[in-house]
Amino acid sequence: MILRTELVDQVVDGDETVTLVKDVVMTSGVPLGMVRKHLPPPAQTRGAVLLIHGFGQNRYTWHIEGRSFSAYLAQQGFDVFTVDLRGHGRSGEYSDARPHAVEQYVREDMPSFVREAVRLSGHERVFLVGHSMGGLISYASASTVLRDHVLGIVTIGSPYRFGDGSGFLSAFSALAHGLRFTGVFDSNPRLPLRIVGHQFRALRGFWDQAGLPLPVRGWHPGTIEPHLLDRYLSRAFDWTSLGVLFDVLKGGNRVSLRSRDGRVDYALAFESLNRPVLAVAGEFDLLAPPDSVEAAIKRSRSRDKRFRMFPLGHIDLIVGREATRTVWPLISQWLTQRSVPRDTTVTA
């Protein structure tokens, strides 16, 4: 359901702007929020694209004032739906539903988002583009509950085998896995990652030092202009739960790719899925090292699969200055080559 529609001028990057139709959308059932962007009629849309944010983030992963990947894709002719998973962003305002496990995103949120995107766009199948955990959600949902509704999958900095390529992350994953079985955290408390974002912002000068040998970083130093990084850190960080964190930290092919009851092996389903897959990694990504990202492509049996790596970190794969000249065009071209255009004028 469209709650509000407006014609907006949005900055793509720097001085480049585009006029778009922007819809604020709420799904049926458990109300979840999306923002839809596309060129005004009579323009045609190449295809419907869902952008899925990562762990503890929200829709501002894809759009900040001054640089917007969602506006860029809409400018390229796509019907773009930027989602807020349950408990995040507008979805947290529309409902008190909170995430307890990654599988809720996969089996409940994603089908709801896709049903609404298909209804509004008129495209029978959609592309899923996910960052970090959003890519893992895309792998799992596209190969099971959305198998007949997905044209292709793009993941950005998504660690299919969490910890591969990082001794620190592997050790942290093992520690978290052990703590989970103690039962100490069975209450599944909420995690206010907005505070983390504010602390990153307050200490941005520290985290942005290239010579500092830190085991993890959210971005590669110097790749994002300070004012844009401040905007990202103040808007994109959100709430999550400890249960979701534990799911992400399980490691190996259990990362959001195996149901909690053990009945559904999402990894096996994804690896046998014959859909186009593009996995993008950052050479300097200390949260999702290239080895952990490339594992999805190596294990996939898709006839159309591709892995690309760029000299970037985790966040800057989307909002870094070089991403606008490398990652963005790559994804747009990849989507275009696999798209079927249709008129944007559909019944809402």
N, C-alpha and C positions, 0 to 999 in steps of 0.2 A: 504494500500500500504506500502510495506517495503522500507524504505529509505536507511537503512544501516544494514548490518549484520556483526557480529564479534564473534569470539570465545574468551571468557573472563574467567579469574580465579577470582572469587569473594569470599570475606570473608563472611561466614555464621554467625559465632560468634567466637571471640577470634582467636585461631590458626586454626580453621576449615575452609577450603576452598573447593570450588566446581568449576569444569569447566562447563560452560554453553554456549549455543548459545544465543546471545543477539541481538534482532532486534529492531531498532527504527522504529516505525510505525506511519503513518498518515492516518486518516480516510478520506473517500470521503465526498462530500457535504461540510458543514462547516468543515474545516480541524482541527482536534483535534489530540493530541499526545498521544501515548502509548509506553511503553517499554515492549517488550515480552521477556521472559526467559524460556528456557527449556533445558533438557539434550540433548547432541548431539545424532544423530542417531547412531545405530539402536534402541536406547531406546524407550520405549513406554510411552505415557502420560496417566495418570489416568483420567484426565479431564481438562477442561479449567476453569481457575479461574480469575475473574476480581477483582482487588483491588481498592477500591474507597476511596479517601482521604476525610477528613473532612473540616469544615469551614475555609476558608482562608489558606489552606494548599496546598500541591502538592504531586507529586509521592514520594518525599523523606520521607514522612511519613513511607514508607515501606522499605526504603533502605538508610542506611548511611554507610559510610566507617567504617568497624569494626563490624557491626551488621546489618543483612539484612533478614527480614522476607520473602521478595519476593524471594531471593536466596534460603532460606530454603525450601519454598514450591516447587520451581523448583527442588531442590535436591531430594525431596520426590517423584518426578515423575509427577508433575503437569505442565501444559502449562499455565504460569502465565502472565497476562496482567496488568501492572500497569498504571492506567490512570491519565491524567491531565485534569480535567474538564475545560470547556471554560474559558479563561482568566487566567488560572493558568499554571505555568511551560511552557513546550514546546507549549501547545495549545495557550498560549498568544503570542508566537513567530510566530506561523503559521497563526494566524488570529487576526483581531482586534475585533472579537466578544467578548462581555463582558456579564457577567451574570447580569440580572435584577431581577430574582426571582429563587427560588429553583426549581420551576416547569420546567424551561428551562433545567436544568440538567436531570430531570426525563423524559420528553417527547421528547427531542431533542438529548442531549448528549449520554444518556445511550443506546438508540437503535442504534446509530451510532457506539459506541464502541462494542456492542455485535455483530452486523453484521460483523464487521471486524474480531473479535475474532473467530467467527464461521467459517468464510471463511478461515482464516489462520490455525486454529487448526484442522479443520475437525470434531470437536465435534458439534453436533446439538444443544446441550443445555449447559449452562454454570452455574457456581457457582458465586454468588455475595458475596464479603466480604468487608464490609464497616466499617470505623472507624468514630464514632461520627456522624456528618451530613451525611457522606457517607453511614452509615447504614440506615438512614431515607430515603435517595434516593433509596437505595436498596429495602426497604419495598414497597415504592410507585411504582417504575418501575416494579418490579417483579410481582406485583398484577394487573397491567394494561397493559401497552404497551409491556411488555416482558413476559407476562403470559405464553406463549407457548415455551419460550426459556430459562427458568431458572430451574435448577435442585434443587437448595437449596440456602438459605440465611444465612450468618453469619454476625452478627453485634458485634462490639467491642466498648463499651462505648457510645452507641447510645441512647439518651434520648427520648423515644417514647412519654412521657408526660413531657415536659421540665419544670424543676423546682420542680417536685415531690421529696420530701426528702430534700429540701433546701429552707428555708425561704428567704434567700438572693436572689437566682435565681428567685424565684416566684415574689418577689417584683420588681426586675430588669426587668423581662418579662412584668409585668403590666405597668411599667413606659414606656418601649419602645413601647408597644402597644398603649398607649395613645398619645405618641409623633408622631406616624405615622399619626394619624388622624388630626394633626394640619396642615399638608401640608408643613411644614417648610423644610422637606427633600425630596420633590417630585422630585428634580433634580437627586436623586439616586447617590450621589457622590461615587467615588471609595475609598476603605479603604486600605491603604498600611500596611498590617499586617507584612510585612518584618521588618518594624521599630519596631513593638512589639517584634518580635523574637530577634532582636538585643538588645533591652532593657532588655529582659529576660536574654540574655546571659551576658550582662554587669553587671547585678545584680543577677547573678545566686547564689552567696553565700547567699544573702538575702532570695531568694525564696526557697532555699534548707535547711532552718533552720526548724527543726522539731518542736521546741517549740513555733513557731510564730503562733498565732491564726488567720490565714487569712481566709476570707469567701470563696475565690476561689483559686485554685492552678492548674497549668498545669500538675504537676506530684507530686507524694508522695515523700517527702524528703528522700534522700539517696538510692533511688532505681535504679538510672541510674549513671553510672560512669561519672565523670565530663567531660572527653574528648569526650565521646560519646554524652553527653547532649549538649555540645557546638556545635558539628557537626549538631545535629538535629536542634537546634535553629537557626543556621546560614543558613540552607538549606531548611527546610520544611515549613517555613512560607512564605506566598505569598500575592497576591492581592485578594480582593473580593469587594463586593458592599454593600451599606447600605440596599438596598432592600433585599438582601439575608439574612443579619443580622436580619432584621425585621421578615422575614419568619421563621427563626430559633427560634426567641424569642416569637413567638405567644403563645406558650404553649398549653398544653392539646393535644387533638387529631387533632389539626390544624397544628402541626409542620410538614411542608412540605407535609402533608397528606390530604390537601384539596386544590383544585384548587382556584385560585384567584377569578374566576367568580362564584365559588360555585357550579358548575355543576358536578364536579368529587369529590367524597368523597374517597380519597385514603385510609383513615383509615378503612372504611367499606370494601373496596376491599381487603386490606391486611388481615383483621381479618377473612374474609371468605375464604382466600386462603389456599388450602391444599398442601403446600410444606414444606419440612423439614426446620426448623428454629432453629438456635443456637444463643442465645444472651449471650454475655460475659460482665460482669460488674466488676468494681473495687470497693472494699470495701471502699477505701479512695479517690474515684473519686469525687471531689467537683464540677466538671463541668457537670457530668452525674451521679448523685447518683444512687445507686443500685435500689431504688424504681422506678425511672424514666425509667430505662432500662428494669426491669422485667415486667413493665406494658405491653410491647409488647407480651410477652409470656402468660401472664394471659389473655389477650384479644384475642389472636390468637386461631382459631378453628382448627389449623393444628393437624393431628394425630401424627406428629413427631416433637415435639418441646422440647427444653431444655434450661434451664437457669443455668449459672455457674458464681460464684463470686470468685475473688481472692483478696488477700490483697495488692492491687496496686492502682495507681492513673490513670489519663486520658492518658497521653502520655506513661507511663511505661507499660501499658497493651500491648504495641507493642514493645517498645525498651528497657524496663527494663531488668535487668539481670535475674530476676526470671521469666519473661515472656518467655524466651527461654526454660525454663524447665517445664513450666506449660501451658501457653496460647498457645504457638506454637504447641506442641505435641497434645493438645486437638483438635485444629482446623484441623490439618493434619489428625488425626485419624477419625474425624467426616466426613471430605470430602472423605477420602478413602473408608469409609463404604458405601458411597452413589454414588460412581463413577463407570464409565464404561471405562476401558482402551482401547486405540487404538494406532496405530502406529503414530509416530510424523511426518513421511514423507508424507506431503500433498502438494497440489499445492498452491503456493503462488501467 
